[in-house]
């Protein structure tokens, strides 16, 4: 018997819905919110209003593109948290309404767990390129930087995480001071491709274990700009590409150093990346390089599954459905959580 899951994601500024049948993607629709660009960051109140406008058309489109009727759905999986409370409320409330009207169960999904499980989405039934347990996953986004030991779909241990800023935040904040707009990560990545990564040196943290820190790098970047701008007011404009390349190589080095240490200590050679920053081509290149140098089997998500999307929610829902892990109607969203 086939299992068909509808996924709903609304944790931040992307409204997304997806249909997955037996682990295979049938549709994945994402409406991104451009309204935040003018503010240099996500405005929570505007995000929830936009979700409210987008959710019905996005879910309808996901069902239509999947080529199914809503009566064929077996369960609704929705992101319960972490994320912005107002945004989560829209997806959660919608999931409740739809599940009641269709008489099918609801499945709550942890957004971070979903990012990791994005690696299990099959684009075709023949797709077998999935990680095997246990593997390490570097989860890097605008709000998180974690090294996770994944022992099973429902057994994940965070062995290291940032003690201050996330990697995406470091990209975004440094981009902001260069006047590159929001979100800055993709712009830094594009400019870095034309720059010299050795042009500038920024400080790297020195902390124990597998934890990360990016606030020192941010400060060191800021001080470099401040000092150089005193000598030349056009410093940023003249050195944008080199600044981006040097920043990117530093972030990637920080991320890879700890990941390499974890892989060595735990003797795990199957390694994945997930989250918005996993779209970064410098980080992807470093993964390929480590695969060659250390014999890692690597898993790099398709670009469509790096940023927030409902396909990762639906695949998580699919695994939870198999274990009959349903949630009650009074499930309320949570804004903060650890895995
Ligand atoms: O996972 P995500 O879509 O949202 C959450 O934070 O949950 O991640 C967004 C982050 C932003 O900080 C953005 O700048 C960063 O991912 N990002 C990138 C790239 N694409 C997105 N950072 C560096 N290089 C990229 N190509």
Boltz pocket constraint, residues with backbone or C-beta under 6 A from the ligand:
constraints:
  - pocket:
      binder: B
      contacts: [[A, 12], [A, 140], [A, 141], [A, 142], [A, 143], [A, 144], [A, 167], [A, 168], [A, 169], [A, 171], [A, 172], [A, 183], [A, 184], [A, 185], [A, 186], [A, 189], [A, 275], [A, 276], [A, 277], [A, 278], [A, 279], [A, 280], [A, 281], [A, 306], [A, 307], [A, 308]]
      max_distance: 6.0
